[in-house]
Amino acid sequence: MTSKTIETKYLDIKVDTERLSANQIRLIKTINSMITHVLTTSKEDEYFDGSADLIRMCAALVKQALFTEINTKSSIPYGEQALEYAVDLLKEHMEQSKVITYDN
């Protein structure tokens, strides 16, 4: 009988958390976990619900960005505008059936 060794592979991601709040750090950890879940699930409901949750959490991070905090006295809702801009670009890419591949 041959023994098979299962090699566990990990991707170590380092994030400089010095200027991040505790909530931002928790959200980054949750997003990281959700990315893995969405990419590896074989269940349709988990794939769709997880994808929606992932985008919702990313939107929450955008709204908690330092830029929005230092511009709170502005009459411009930067967090909302940044999300609207991102959604518009996403829709444009979807309509044009563009798939973006990042090979970093």
N, CA, C and O atoms as a Tinker XYZ file with bonds, in Angstrom:
   416  protein
     1  N      0.836000   -1.164000    0.000000    73     2
     2  CA     0.000000    0.000000    0.000000    64     1     3
     3  C      0.893000    1.244000    0.000000    63     2     4     5
     4  O      1.825000    1.359000    0.796000    81     3
     5  N      0.589000    2.157000   -0.899000    73     3     6
     6  CA     1.363000    3.372000   -1.027000    64     5     7
     7  C      0.699000    4.500000   -0.254000    63     6     8     9
     8  O     -0.515000    4.689000   -0.327000    81     7
     9  N      1.493000    5.231000    0.472000    73     7    10
    10  CA     0.984000    6.364000    1.239000    64     9    11
    11  C      1.123000    7.626000    0.399000    63    10    12    13
    12  O      2.198000    7.925000   -0.121000    81    11
    13  N      0.030000    8.358000    0.276000    73    11    14
    14  CA     0.063000    9.614000   -0.472000    64    13    15
    15  C      0.171000   10.779000    0.508000    63    14    16    17
    16  O     -0.540000   10.842000    1.511000    81    15
    17  N      1.053000   11.670000    0.199000    73    15    18
    18  CA     1.207000   12.869000    1.002000    64    17    19
    19  C      0.462000   13.994000    0.303000    63    18    20    21
    20  O      0.698000   14.285000   -0.870000    81    19
    21  N     -0.424000   14.608000    1.030000    73    19    22
    22  CA    -1.154000   15.743000    0.480000    64    21    23
    23  C     -0.430000   17.008000    0.900000    63    22    24    25
    24  O     -0.301000   17.316000    2.085000    81    23
    25  N      0.035000   17.725000   -0.100000    73    23    26
    26  CA     0.751000   18.963000    0.173000    64    25    27
    27  C     -0.249000   20.110000    0.272000    63    26    28    29
    28  O     -1.032000   20.347000   -0.647000    81    27
    29  N     -0.213000   20.802000    1.375000    73    27    30
    30  CA    -1.069000   21.958000    1.563000    64    29    31
    31  C     -0.316000   23.184000    1.070000    63    30    32    33
    32  O      0.827000   23.427000    1.456000    81    31
    33  N     -0.970000   23.943000    0.220000    73    31    34
    34  CA    -0.336000   25.139000   -0.316000    64    33    35
    35  C     -1.011000   26.363000    0.279000    63    34    36    37
    36  O     -2.233000   26.416000    0.411000    81    35
    37  N     -0.203000   27.333000    0.632000    73    35    38
    38  CA    -0.696000   28.567000    1.215000    64    37    39
    39  C     -0.164000   29.751000    0.435000    63    38    40    41
    40  O      0.920000   29.703000   -0.147000    81    39
    41  N     -0.929000   30.786000    0.435000    73    39    42
    42  CA    -0.505000   32.048000   -0.126000    64    41    43
    43  C     -0.454000   33.035000    1.035000    63    42    44    45
    44  O     -1.487000   33.425000    1.579000    81    43
    45  N      0.740000   33.425000    1.402000    73    43    46
    46  CA     0.895000   34.383000    2.493000    64    45    47
    47  C      0.799000   35.789000    1.924000    63    46    48    49
    48  O      1.576000   36.177000    1.052000    81    47
    49  N     -0.163000   36.540000    2.428000    73    47    50
    50  CA    -0.368000   37.902000    1.982000    64    49    51
    51  C     -0.063000   38.824000    3.163000    63    50    52    53
    52  O     -0.622000   38.673000    4.249000    81    51
    53  N      0.820000   39.766000    2.930000    73    51    54
    54  CA     1.179000   40.708000    3.983000    64    53    55
    55  C      0.553000   42.053000    3.668000    63    54    56    57
    56  O      0.638000   42.544000    2.542000    81    55
    57  N     -0.069000   42.637000    4.662000    73    55    58
    58  CA    -0.706000   43.939000    4.530000    64    57    59
    59  C     -0.176000   44.836000    5.641000    63    58    60    61
    60  O     -0.190000   44.465000    6.815000    81    59
    61  N      0.288000   46.013000    5.259000    73    59    62
    62  CA     0.732000   46.987000    6.251000    64    61    63
    63  C     -0.514000   47.552000    6.922000    63    62    64    65
    64  O     -1.277000   48.288000    6.298000    81    63
    65  N     -0.718000   47.214000    8.173000    73    63    66
    66  CA    -1.936000   47.588000    8.890000    64    65    67
    67  C     -1.752000   48.809000    9.794000    63    66    68    69
    68  O     -2.653000   49.167000   10.552000    81    67
    69  N     -0.599000   49.434000    9.711000    73    67    70
    70  CA    -0.290000   50.536000   10.625000    64    69    71
    71  C     -1.340000   51.649000   10.591000    63    70    72    73
    72  O     -1.672000   52.213000   11.633000    81    71
    73  N     -1.856000   51.964000    9.427000    73    71    74
    74  CA    -2.812000   53.077000    9.311000    64    73    75
    75  C     -4.253000   52.590000    9.138000    63    74    76    77
    76  O     -5.131000   53.370000    8.770000    81    75
    77  N     -4.493000   51.320000    9.400000    73    75    78
    78  CA    -5.839000   50.767000    9.252000    64    77    79
    79  C     -6.521000   50.639000   10.611000    63    78    80    81
    80  O     -5.876000   50.399000   11.631000    81    79
    81  N     -7.834000   50.806000   10.595000    73    79    82
    82  CA    -8.599000   50.626000   11.832000    64    81    83
    83  C     -8.821000   49.137000   12.078000    63    82    84    85
    84  O     -8.620000   48.312000   11.188000    81    83
    85  N     -9.231000   48.813000   13.278000    73    83    86
    86  CA    -9.528000   47.416000   13.612000    64    85    87
    87  C    -10.638000   46.875000   12.709000    63    86    88    89
    88  O    -10.583000   45.721000   12.284000    81    87
    89  N    -11.631000   47.694000   12.419000    73    87    90
    90  CA   -12.722000   47.273000   11.547000    64    89    91
    91  C    -12.226000   47.011000   10.125000    63    90    92    93
    92  O    -12.644000   46.038000    9.497000    81    91
    93  N    -11.351000   47.857000    9.617000    73    91    94
    94  CA   -10.802000   47.648000    8.274000    64    93    95
    95  C     -9.996000   46.350000    8.211000    63    94    96    97
    96  O    -10.073000   45.612000    7.228000    81    95
    97  N     -9.237000   46.083000    9.244000    73    95    98
    98  CA    -8.439000   44.847000    9.289000    64    97    99
    99  C     -9.352000   43.627000    9.298000    63    98   100   101
   100  O     -9.107000   42.665000    8.570000    81    99
   101  N    -10.404000   43.657000   10.117000    73    99   102
   102  CA   -11.363000   42.542000   10.145000    64   101   103
   103  C    -12.006000   42.349000    8.776000    63   102   104   105
   104  O    -12.184000   41.219000    8.321000    81   103
   105  N    -12.350000   43.439000    8.132000    73   103   106
   106  CA   -12.988000   43.362000    6.823000    64   105   107
   107  C    -12.036000   42.776000    5.776000    63   106   108   109
   108  O    -12.453000   41.977000    4.938000    81   107
   109  N    -10.789000   43.163000    5.820000    73   107   110
   110  CA    -9.794000   42.609000    4.896000    64   109   111
   111  C     -9.648000   41.102000    5.109000    63   110   112   113
   112  O     -9.574000   40.341000    4.145000    81   111
   113  N     -9.606000   40.678000    6.363000    73   111   114
   114  CA    -9.510000   39.239000    6.654000    64   113   115
   115  C    -10.739000   38.497000    6.148000    63   114   116   117
   116  O    -10.625000   37.403000    5.595000    81   115
   117  N    -11.911000   39.088000    6.337000    73   115   118
   118  CA   -13.147000   38.461000    5.884000    64   117   119
   119  C    -13.201000   38.394000    4.363000    63   118   120   121
   120  O    -13.627000   37.388000    3.796000    81   119
   121  N    -12.767000   39.465000    3.705000    73   119   122
   122  CA   -12.726000   39.483000    2.239000    64   121   123
   123  C    -11.788000   38.403000    1.724000    63   122   124   125
   124  O    -12.113000   37.695000    0.770000    81   123
   125  N    -10.640000   38.277000    2.345000    73   123   126
   126  CA    -9.677000   37.258000    1.945000    64   125   127
   127  C    -10.293000   35.858000    2.045000    63   126   128   129
   128  O    -10.132000   35.032000    1.147000    81   127
   129  N    -10.983000   35.613000    3.123000    73   127   130
   130  CA   -11.643000   34.324000    3.321000    64   129   131
   131  C    -12.756000   34.115000    2.296000    63   130   132   133
   132  O    -12.913000   33.022000    1.753000    81   131
   133  N    -13.528000   35.173000    2.037000    73   131   134
   134  CA   -14.640000   35.064000    1.097000    64   133   135
   135  C    -14.153000   34.838000   -0.329000    63   134   136   137
   136  O    -14.787000   34.107000   -1.089000    81   135
   137  N    -13.040000   35.454000   -0.701000    73   135   138
   138  CA   -12.464000   35.227000   -2.028000    64   137   139
   139  C    -12.171000   33.741000   -2.212000    63   138   140   141
   140  O    -12.526000   33.152000   -3.233000    81   139
   141  N    -11.531000   33.154000   -1.232000    73   139   142
   142  CA   -11.203000   31.734000   -1.310000    64   141   143
   143  C    -12.469000   30.890000   -1.407000    63   142   144   145
   144  O    -12.528000   29.930000   -2.175000    81   143
   145  N    -13.480000   31.257000   -0.623000    73   143   146
   146  CA   -14.735000   30.506000   -0.650000    64   145   147
   147  C    -15.413000   30.597000   -2.020000    63   146   148   149
   148  O    -15.846000   29.584000   -2.570000    81   147
   149  N    -15.502000   31.800000   -2.562000    73   147   150
   150  CA   -16.155000   31.987000   -3.859000    64   149   151
   151  C    -15.408000   31.224000   -4.950000    63   150   152   153
   152  O    -16.027000   30.631000   -5.834000    81   151
   153  N    -14.087000   31.241000   -4.887000    73   151   154
   154  CA   -13.294000   30.584000   -5.929000    64   153   155
   155  C    -13.298000   29.065000   -5.838000    63   154   156   157
   156  O    -12.989000   28.384000   -6.816000    81   155
   157  N    -13.645000   28.529000   -4.670000    73   155   158
   158  CA   -13.550000   27.074000   -4.503000    64   157   159
   159  C    -14.878000   26.361000   -4.299000    63   158   160   161
   160  O    -14.918000   25.131000   -4.297000    81   159
   161  N    -15.966000   27.105000   -4.128000    73   159   162
   162  CA   -17.234000   26.434000   -3.875000    64   161   163
   163  C    -17.761000   25.770000   -5.150000    63   162   164   165
   164  O    -17.530000   26.244000   -6.263000    81   163
   165  N    -18.459000   24.684000   -4.956000    73   163   166
   166  CA   -19.105000   24.004000   -6.085000    64   165   167
   167  C    -20.619000   24.157000   -6.023000    63   166   168   169
   168  O    -21.346000   23.598000   -6.844000    81   167
   169  N    -21.082000   24.922000   -5.037000    73   167   170
   170  CA   -22.518000   25.113000   -4.850000    64   169   171
   171  C    -22.952000   26.448000   -5.448000    63   170   172   173
   172  O    -22.344000   27.487000   -5.191000    81   171
   173  N    -24.013000   26.400000   -6.251000    73   171   174
   174  CA   -24.484000   27.583000   -6.959000    64   173   175
   175  C    -24.893000   28.705000   -6.010000    63   174   176   177
   176  O    -24.515000   29.858000   -6.216000    81   175
   177  N    -25.658000   28.380000   -4.981000    73   175   178
   178  CA   -26.125000   29.429000   -4.067000    64   177   179
   179  C    -24.971000   30.078000   -3.322000    63   178   180   181
   180  O    -24.978000   31.290000   -3.106000    81   179
   181  N    -23.983000   29.293000   -2.928000    73   179   182
   182  CA   -22.825000   29.855000   -2.236000    64   181   183
   183  C    -21.983000   30.720000   -3.173000    63   182   184   185
   184  O    -21.402000   31.723000   -2.759000    81   183
   185  N    -21.928000   30.318000   -4.428000    73   183   186
   186  CA   -21.179000   31.084000   -5.420000    64   185   187
   187  C    -21.817000   32.455000   -5.635000    63   186   188   189
   188  O    -21.126000   33.473000   -5.600000    81   187
   189  N    -23.126000   32.485000   -5.857000    73   187   190
   190  CA   -23.811000   33.752000   -6.105000    64   189   191
   191  C    -23.909000   34.615000   -4.847000    63   190   192   193
   192  O    -23.615000   35.810000   -4.891000    81   191
   193  N    -24.314000   34.025000   -3.742000    73   191   194
   194  CA   -24.415000   34.786000   -2.488000    64   193   195
   195  C    -23.042000   35.265000   -2.022000    63   194   196   197
   196  O    -22.892000   36.395000   -1.557000    81   195
   197  N    -22.056000   34.404000   -2.152000    73   195   198
   198  CA   -20.694000   34.773000   -1.758000    64   197   199
   199  C    -20.141000   35.886000   -2.625000    63   198   200   201
   200  O    -19.464000   36.787000   -2.129000    81   199
   201  N    -20.426000   35.831000   -3.923000    73   199   202
   202  CA   -19.971000   36.887000   -4.826000    64   201   203
   203  C    -20.593000   38.225000   -4.448000    63   202   204   205
   204  O    -19.912000   39.250000   -4.427000    81   203
   205  N    -21.881000   38.208000   -4.152000    73   203   206
   206  CA   -22.576000   39.435000   -3.750000    64   205   207
   207  C    -22.013000   39.965000   -2.431000    63   206   208   209
   208  O    -21.790000   41.167000   -2.290000    81   207
   209  N    -21.783000   39.074000   -1.471000    73   207   210
   210  CA   -21.213000   39.483000   -0.185000    64   209   211
   211  C    -19.811000   40.061000   -0.365000    63   210   212   213
   212  O    -19.447000   41.045000    0.279000    81   211
   213  N    -19.038000   39.446000   -1.238000    73   211   214
   214  CA   -17.678000   39.903000   -1.498000    64   213   215
   215  C    -17.680000   41.330000   -2.042000    63   214   216   217
   216  O    -16.903000   42.168000   -1.584000    81   215
   217  N    -18.529000   41.605000   -2.994000    73   215   218
   218  CA   -18.604000   42.948000   -3.565000    64   217   219
   219  C    -19.129000   43.942000   -2.528000    63   218   220   221
   220  O    -18.658000   45.077000   -2.463000    81   219
   221  N    -20.089000   43.525000   -1.728000    73   219   222
   222  CA   -20.624000   44.387000   -0.667000    64   221   223
   223  C    -19.531000   44.753000    0.333000    63   222   224   225
   224  O    -19.438000   45.905000    0.755000    81   223
   225  N    -18.703000   43.779000    0.716000    73   223   226
   226  CA   -17.623000   44.048000    1.668000    64   225   227
   227  C    -16.556000   44.959000    1.071000    63   226   228   229
   228  O    -16.016000   45.821000    1.763000    81   227
   229  N    -16.255000   44.772000   -0.197000    73   227   230
   230  CA   -15.289000   45.658000   -0.859000    64   229   231
   231  C    -15.828000   47.085000   -0.897000    63   230   232   233
   232  O    -15.081000   48.042000   -0.693000    81   231
   233  N    -17.124000   47.223000   -1.159000    73   231   234
   234  CA   -17.750000   48.550000   -1.160000    64   233   235
   235  C    -17.648000   49.186000    0.229000    63   234   236   237
   236  O    -17.395000   50.385000    0.348000    81   235
   237  N    -17.842000   48.392000    1.261000    73   235   238
   238  CA   -17.731000   48.907000    2.625000    64   237   239
   239  C    -16.318000   49.418000    2.896000    63   238   240   241
   240  O    -16.149000   50.444000    3.555000    81   239
   241  N    -15.314000   48.722000    2.399000    73   239   242
   242  CA   -13.933000   49.173000    2.589000    64   241   243
   243  C    -13.678000   50.489000    1.863000    63   242   244   245
   244  O    -13.031000   51.387000    2.401000    81   243
   245  N    -14.187000   50.598000    0.646000    73   243   246
   246  CA   -14.017000   51.830000   -0.118000    64   245   247
   247  C    -14.610000   53.012000    0.655000    63   246   248   249
   248  O    -14.016000   54.088000    0.710000    81   247
   249  N    -15.774000   52.801000    1.244000    73   247   250
   250  CA   -16.430000   53.883000    1.989000    64   249   251
   251  C    -15.692000   54.218000    3.289000    63   250   252   253
   252  O    -15.888000   55.299000    3.844000    81   251
   253  N    -14.848000   53.306000    3.779000    73   251   254
   254  CA   -14.088000   53.542000    5.009000    64   253   255
   255  C    -12.663000   54.020000    4.741000    63   254   256   257
   256  O    -11.854000   54.102000    5.665000    81   255
   257  N    -12.357000   54.332000    3.501000    73   255   258
   258  CA   -10.998000   54.719000    3.124000    64   257   259
   259  C    -10.589000   56.040000    3.765000    63   258   260   261
   260  O    -11.433000   56.880000    4.077000    81   259
   261  N     -9.309000   56.209000    3.952000    73   259   262
   262  CA    -8.766000   57.424000    4.533000    64   261   263
   263  C     -9.201000   58.653000    3.747000    63   262   264   265
   264  O     -9.517000   59.684000    4.341000    81   263
   265  N     -9.223000   58.558000    2.420000    73   263   266
   266  CA    -9.601000   59.696000    1.586000    64   265   267
   267  C    -10.986000   60.217000    1.953000    63   266   268   269
   268  O    -11.203000   61.428000    2.013000    81   267
   269  N    -11.914000   59.309000    2.198000    73   267   270
   270  CA   -13.264000   59.763000    2.565000    64   269   271
   271  C    -13.277000   60.385000    3.952000    63   270   272   273
   272  O    -14.042000   61.313000    4.212000    81   271
   273  N    -12.440000   59.881000    4.836000    73   271   274
   274  CA   -12.378000   60.423000    6.198000    64   273   275
   275  C    -11.791000   61.830000    6.236000    63   274   276   277
   276  O    -12.276000   62.687000    6.974000    81   275
   277  N    -10.753000   62.067000    5.443000    73   275   278
   278  CA   -10.126000   63.397000    5.479000    64   277   279
   279  C    -10.934000   64.418000    4.685000    63   278   280   281
   280  O    -10.653000   65.614000    4.755000    81   279
   281  N    -11.914000   63.970000    3.942000    73   279   282
   282  CA   -12.756000   64.878000    3.169000    64   281   283
   283  C    -14.201000   64.874000    3.647000    63   282   284   285
   284  O    -15.112000   65.114000    2.856000    81   283
   285  N    -14.421000   64.607000    4.923000    73   283   286
   286  CA   -15.787000   64.557000    5.457000    64   285   287
   287  C    -16.464000   65.923000    5.460000    63   286   288   289
   288  O    -17.692000   66.001000    5.424000    81   287
   289  N    -15.685000   66.992000    5.502000    73   287   290
   290  CA   -16.279000   68.329000    5.509000    64   289   291
   291  C    -16.681000   68.794000    4.112000    63   290   292   293
   292  O    -17.344000   69.820000    3.957000    81   291
   293  N    -16.282000   68.047000    3.116000    73   291   294
   294  CA   -16.634000   68.386000    1.739000    64   293   295
   295  C    -18.106000   68.068000    1.500000    63   294   296   297
   296  O    -18.670000   67.158000    2.106000    81   295
   297  N    -18.705000   68.830000    0.615000    73   295   298
   298  CA   -20.103000   68.553000    0.264000    64   297   299
   299  C    -20.204000   67.382000   -0.717000    63   298   300   301
   300  O    -21.301000   66.924000   -1.036000    81   299
   301  N    -19.064000   66.910000   -1.186000    73   299   302
   302  CA   -19.029000   65.796000   -2.137000    64   301   303
   303  C    -18.952000   64.483000   -1.361000    63   302   304   305
   304  O    -18.031000   64.291000   -0.567000    81   303
   305  N    -19.902000   63.582000   -1.578000    73   303   306
   306  CA   -19.855000   62.273000   -0.909000    64   305   307
   307  C    -18.888000   61.341000   -1.655000    63   306   308   309
   308  O    -19.308000   60.516000   -2.467000    81   307
   309  N    -17.601000   61.484000   -1.369000    73   307   310
   310  CA   -16.581000   60.770000   -2.130000    64   309   311
   311  C    -16.755000   59.255000   -2.118000    63   310   312   313
   312  O    -16.571000   58.603000   -3.146000    81   311
   313  N    -17.104000   58.696000   -0.976000    73   311   314
   314  CA   -17.291000   57.247000   -0.897000    64   313   315
   315  C    -18.367000   56.775000   -1.844000    63   314   316   317
   316  O    -18.179000   55.795000   -2.565000    81   315
   317  N    -19.491000   57.461000   -1.850000    73   315   318
   318  CA   -20.603000   57.108000   -2.744000    64   317   319
   319  C    -20.206000   57.301000   -4.202000    63   318   320   321
   320  O    -20.507000   56.459000   -5.049000    81   319
   321  N    -19.532000   58.406000   -4.492000    73   319   322
   322  CA   -19.144000   58.681000   -5.874000    64   321   323
   323  C    -18.122000   57.677000   -6.388000    63   322   324   325
   324  O    -18.171000   57.269000   -7.548000    81   323
   325  N    -17.200000   57.281000   -5.524000    73   323   326
   326  CA   -16.210000   56.288000   -5.929000    64   325   327
   327  C    -16.886000   54.958000   -6.262000    63   326   328   329
   328  O    -16.513000   54.287000   -7.224000    81   327
   329  N    -17.881000   54.586000   -5.461000    73   327   330
   330  CA   -18.606000   53.341000   -5.719000    64   329   331
   331  C    -19.447000   53.435000   -6.991000    63   330   332   333
   332  O    -19.499000   52.487000   -7.775000    81   331
   333  N    -20.102000   54.575000   -7.195000    73   331   334
   334  CA   -20.884000   54.754000   -8.419000    64   333   335
   335  C    -19.986000   54.663000   -9.643000    63   334   336   337
   336  O    -20.348000   54.032000  -10.636000    81   335
   337  N    -18.821000   55.287000   -9.576000    73   335   338
   338  CA   -17.853000   55.243000  -10.666000    64   337   339
   339  C    -17.402000   53.795000  -10.933000    63   338   340   341
   340  O    -17.341000   53.358000  -12.082000    81   339
   341  N    -17.091000   53.070000   -9.870000    73   339   342
   342  CA   -16.651000   51.683000  -10.005000    64   341   343
   343  C    -17.749000   50.812000  -10.610000    63   342   344   345
   344  O    -17.471000   49.975000  -11.468000    81   343
   345  N    -18.990000   51.001000  -10.170000    73   343   346
   346  CA   -20.109000   50.221000  -10.697000    64   345   347
   347  C    -20.331000   50.549000  -12.165000    63   346   348   349
   348  O    -20.592000   49.651000  -12.966000    81   347
   349  N    -20.233000   51.817000  -12.528000    73   347   350
   350  CA   -20.385000   52.206000  -13.932000    64   349   351
   351  C    -19.333000   51.534000  -14.807000    63   350   352   353
   352  O    -19.645000   51.023000  -15.883000    81   351
   353  N    -18.091000   51.538000  -14.341000    73   351   354
   354  CA   -17.026000   50.881000  -15.112000    64   353   355
   355  C    -17.241000   49.371000  -15.196000    63   354   356   357
   356  O    -16.999000   48.759000  -16.236000    81   355
   357  N    -17.692000   48.783000  -14.102000    73   355   358
   358  CA   -17.969000   47.352000  -14.090000    64   357   359
   359  C    -19.072000   47.014000  -15.090000    63   358   360   361
   360  O    -18.960000   46.044000  -15.841000    81   359
   361  N    -20.133000   47.814000  -15.098000    73   359   362
   362  CA   -21.214000   47.597000  -16.062000    64   361   363
   363  C    -20.707000   47.722000  -17.489000    63   362   364   365
   364  O    -21.068000   46.926000  -18.356000    81   363
   365  N    -19.874000   48.719000  -17.728000    73   363   366
   366  CA   -19.310000   48.923000  -19.062000    64   365   367
   367  C    -18.499000   47.707000  -19.498000    63   366   368   369
   368  O    -18.622000   47.241000  -20.631000    81   367
   369  N    -17.679000   47.205000  -18.596000    73   367   370
   370  CA   -16.875000   46.023000  -18.916000    64   369   371
   371  C    -17.765000   44.809000  -19.184000    63   370   372   373
   372  O    -17.489000   44.013000  -20.082000    81   371
   373  N    -18.827000   44.676000  -18.402000    73   371   374
   374  CA   -19.737000   43.546000  -18.588000    64   373   375
   375  C    -20.469000   43.658000  -19.928000    63   374   376   377
   376  O    -20.630000   42.660000  -20.631000    81   375
   377  N    -20.905000   44.851000  -20.279000    73   375   378
   378  CA   -21.612000   45.057000  -21.534000    64   377   379
   379  C    -20.713000   44.793000  -22.735000    63   378   380   381
   380  O    -21.172000   44.305000  -23.768000    81   379
   381  N    -19.459000   45.111000  -22.598000    73   379   382
   382  CA   -18.506000   44.895000  -23.682000    64   381   383
   383  C    -17.868000   43.517000  -23.607000    63   382   384   385
   384  O    -16.997000   43.178000  -24.407000    81   383
   385  N    -18.311000   42.731000  -22.639000    73   383   386
   386  CA   -17.780000   41.375000  -22.417000    64   385   387
   387  C    -16.266000   41.367000  -22.288000    63   386   388   389
   388  O    -15.587000   40.468000  -22.785000    81   387
   389  N    -15.759000   42.371000  -21.621000    73   387   390
   390  CA   -14.313000   42.427000  -21.392000    64   389   391
   391  C    -13.984000   41.623000  -20.156000    63   390   392   393
   392  O    -14.610000   41.784000  -19.108000    81   391
   393  N    -13.019000   40.775000  -20.283000    73   391   394
   394  CA   -12.501000   40.050000  -19.137000    64   393   395
   395  C    -11.115000   40.593000  -18.866000    63   394   396   397
   396  O    -10.252000   40.602000  -19.744000    81   395
   397  N    -10.913000   41.043000  -17.653000    73   395   398
   398  CA    -9.621000   41.619000  -17.290000    64   397   399
   399  C     -8.802000   40.562000  -16.578000    63   398   400   401
   400  O     -9.262000   39.951000  -15.614000    81   399
   401  N     -7.584000   40.348000  -17.060000    73   399   402
   402  CA    -6.690000   39.397000  -16.433000    64   401   403
   403  C     -5.491000   40.160000  -15.891000    63   402   404   405
   404  O     -4.820000   40.884000  -16.627000    81   403
   405  N     -5.232000   39.995000  -14.618000    73   403   406
   406  CA    -4.093000   40.631000  -13.998000    64   405   407
   407  C     -3.035000   39.557000  -13.760000    63   406   408   409
   408  O     -3.276000   38.590000  -13.038000    81   407
   409  N     -1.873000   39.730000  -14.366000    73   407   410
   410  CA    -0.806000   38.750000  -14.244000    64   409   411
   411  C      0.334000   39.265000  -13.376000    63   410   412   413
   412  O      1.498000   39.202000  -13.772000    81   411
   413  N      0.007000   39.762000  -12.218000    73   411   414
   414  CA     1.054000   40.312000  -11.343000    64   413   415
   415  C      1.641000   39.230000  -10.498000    63   414   416
   416  O      2.537000   39.490000   -9.695000    81   415
